[in-house]
Amino acid sequence: MTDSHVSNSDDYSDESSGSGSEVSEDAPPPAIPAVIANWYLNENLGSGYSGSIFKATQIHTRQVVALKVQYVNHECPTNRYERHLYPLLQGGIGMPRLFASGVEGAWDYLAIDLLGSSLDSLYRRSGKDTMDLRSVCSIAIQVIGRLQFMHHRGVLHRDIQLGNCVVGLPPNDRIIYMIDFGFSKRYIDPYTNRHIPDSKAKRDFIGNYWFSSVNVHCRGKVPSRRDDLEAAALMFIHLLTPRGLSWTRNGVPKTTEAHDRLKAEKRKATAEMLCRGLPSEFEEFLAYTRRLVFKECPDYALWIDKFRDLAKEEGYQDVDNFIWPPPLPVVLAVKSMNTPLRARTPAIPRDEMEGILNGLGKLNLGTQAVLGDRTNVQAAIQKAKEDAKIDSTKQNGQAESGNSEPIVISSDSESGAVPPLRRQAAPKAIRLNRLSDQASHATDNAALARLVGEFVDVLQMNSSRTLTKEAFYFLDVLYKQLDDPSVFIRPPRRTSRQHSFSELVPEKEPAHVKLGVVARLRQEVGKCQSNKALAVLVSDFAKVTNKSTGRTVTKDGFAFLEGLSERLKLLQ
Ligand SMILES: Nc1ncnc2c1ncn2[C@@H]1O[C@H](COP(=O)(O)OP(=O)(O)OP(=O)(O)O)[C@@H](O)[C@H]1O
């Protein structure tokens, strides 16, 4: 057990015990022998409060494992409990396999998969005061996935911390494993198949000082699934906060008063306070875990998706794998022909572009193998021609009036000979904030119409079509401009997604409610006769999206925003 642990031995009353040891209870622990049962002990990998972990070799088969060794009379005999938990967790990704367990002489041992470094030691060794966002998103995706699996098997971890998340050894070094099930417990009663009961009685705390949930640590409540997730949320936030969560900075409390102060600080810290300056997903995740009721099953998949989307929006690839040291972000590829992308810059006429491409194709680049390769140019010309045909049948008269669409060179060139065109895309958040600033200075409807159009573009360019806090902020600015521009005051920027029109709507609503409301808004937007009427619709749109679980903009939602842009052009 690490020094940040507090345990309560009564908590194990529901677990079977019995070491089979004949060692006198008063005897001091003897020296650890070189061989325990069939295991030859190599180097020490780490020591906790209740025992030590060795790299060990099976003397007959030469199998190499991690051997967790504990003195049988230790006051906190976690091996005795862990051996009953491991079988419940076998077969899951990131769950160590248990190969053998038993008691020999004074030693209780567990032979498990040999694994790599803990996140704690990776983080410390990096020498940085925060971990990078990509790594934290990967950790979030994997740790939430591990908890989903454990909970699905009816087991709570109850001691989520960086030291208990370790990476595997190659080839599994991109997988995070959960270890240390010494405090774990079944929350589904195996006889009744029911969730363990809640209790009003205050119980002794079990867990660790840094990340245990407020309910468990500060209020003495019975741990359930929500508390594992809250601990995970605190751990993610800790990794992104310079010098970590404030209550971790003074070390382990040594007196009851110091522990009480730590608890008071933790209890006071709201999700909003802890997550200032972080991507809103972290604040929302922590707030979500704190809203869960005792027996509620968390929506693990939703949060895994959100952290995956967040990482992708920031330009990170392959985030389901924990890659250490972290790779640099890959800049976003330009949208391919298949993805809708509006042109806001003046279009180069199609025939002019074809001329340029032909000219490029005729360049005499001699024998230089790469520059002289024209396959991509030919492919682009061909594709441009094909698209011209498709578009001209679609657009009929438009081409005659000189209103031609730009050619977009597809990044998925069939030849595959040239890497895709890449551009440095400003992250979604920055672009949305820029739009909000422009909206706050807009003086007429034409400008607002253009900005709403760009808002749609930004949302559609991202794989995640969720309304982020920056998107809500834009809607807030827009609402205030439409409602009464003469008294327009720029709303304060906040990290939360709750803004002036959405402050009174904390409850979630079922998906069909959102779909119905947005479909109505889509119909109504074309009939509005004033900016004030449009403001009401913008407010309704923001509210209903804020209340929906995924906060995703639906097809109707996009149609509403596009209708809004059109209507603004007409209501000059
Ligand atoms: N399977 C493993 N492979 C490699 N190293 C491991 C393994 N399990 C644990 N370790 C190392 O040993 C340390 C202690 O392990 P563990 O947390 O399981 O023991 P503990 O006695 O319960 O300690 P704690 O006080 O942290 O709860 C870990 O921090 C880790 O670095």
The ligand as an SDF file (V2000), in Angstrom:
LIG
                    3D

 31 33  0  0  0  0  0  0  0  0999 V2000
    2.3820   -7.0720  -12.4460 N   0  0  0  0  0  0  0  0  0  0  0  0
    3.3530   -6.2030  -12.1850 C   0  0  0  0  0  0  0  0  0  0  0  0
    4.4220   -6.1260  -12.9800 N   0  0  0  0  0  0  0  0  0  0  0  0
    5.4190   -5.2260  -12.7250 C   0  0  0  0  0  0  0  0  0  0  0  0
    5.4180   -4.3820  -11.6800 N   0  0  0  0  0  0  0  0  0  0  0  0
    4.3650   -4.4180  -10.8500 C   0  0  0  0  0  0  0  0  0  0  0  0
    3.2870   -5.3270  -11.0600 C   0  0  0  0  0  0  0  0  0  0  0  0
    2.3940   -5.1470  -10.0840 N   0  0  0  0  0  0  0  0  0  0  0  0
    2.8880   -4.1690   -9.3100 C   0  0  0  0  0  0  0  0  0  0  0  0
    4.0750   -3.7420   -9.7550 N   0  0  0  0  0  0  0  0  0  0  0  0
    4.9250   -2.6950   -9.1530 C   0  0  0  0  0  0  0  0  0  0  0  0
    4.9440   -2.8540   -7.7510 O   0  0  0  0  0  0  0  0  0  0  0  0
    4.3780   -1.7220   -7.0860 C   0  0  0  0  0  0  0  0  0  0  0  0
    3.4820   -2.1770   -5.9270 C   0  0  0  0  0  0  0  0  0  0  0  0
    2.4310   -2.9720   -6.4470 O   0  0  0  0  0  0  0  0  0  0  0  0
    0.9450   -3.0500   -5.8330 P   0  0  0  0  0  0  0  0  0  0  0  0
    0.3610   -1.6880   -5.8750 O   0  0  0  0  0  0  0  0  0  0  0  0
    0.1780   -4.1220   -6.4740 O   0  0  0  0  0  0  0  0  0  0  0  0
    1.3370   -3.5000   -4.3740 O   0  0  0  0  0  0  0  0  0  0  0  0
    0.7470   -3.0960   -3.0140 P   0  0  0  0  0  0  0  0  0  0  0  0
    1.5630   -3.7720   -1.9800 O   0  0  0  0  0  0  0  0  0  0  0  0
   -0.7040   -3.3350   -2.9720 O   0  0  0  0  0  0  0  0  0  0  0  0
    1.1000   -1.5650   -3.0470 O   0  0  0  0  0  0  0  0  0  0  0  0
    0.2420   -0.2670   -2.7930 P   0  0  0  0  0  0  0  0  0  0  0  0
    0.6670    0.2190   -1.4660 O   0  0  0  0  0  0  0  0  0  0  0  0
    0.6680    0.6580   -3.9280 O   0  0  0  0  0  0  0  0  0  0  0  0
   -1.1860   -0.6400   -2.8640 O   0  0  0  0  0  0  0  0  0  0  0  0
    3.5770   -0.9930   -8.1620 C   0  0  0  0  0  0  0  0  0  0  0  0
    3.5960    0.3900   -7.9730 O   0  0  0  0  0  0  0  0  0  0  0  0
    4.2670   -1.3670   -9.4460 C   0  0  0  0  0  0  0  0  0  0  0  0
    5.2580   -0.4270   -9.7620 O   0  0  0  0  0  0  0  0  0  0  0  0
  1  2  1  0
  2  3  1  0
  2  7  2  0
  3  4  2  0
  4  5  1  0
  5  6  2  0
  6  7  1  0
  6 10  1  0
  7  8  1  0
  8  9  2  0
  9 10  1  0
 10 11  1  0
 11 12  1  0
 11 30  1  0
 12 13  1  0
 13 14  1  0
 13 28  1  0
 14 15  1  0
 15 16  1  0
 16 17  2  0
 16 18  1  0
 16 19  1  0
 19 20  1  0
 20 21  2  0
 20 22  1  0
 20 23  1  0
 23 24  1  0
 24 25  2  0
 24 26  1  0
 24 27  1  0
 28 29  1  0
 28 30  1  0
 30 31  1  0
M  END
$$$$
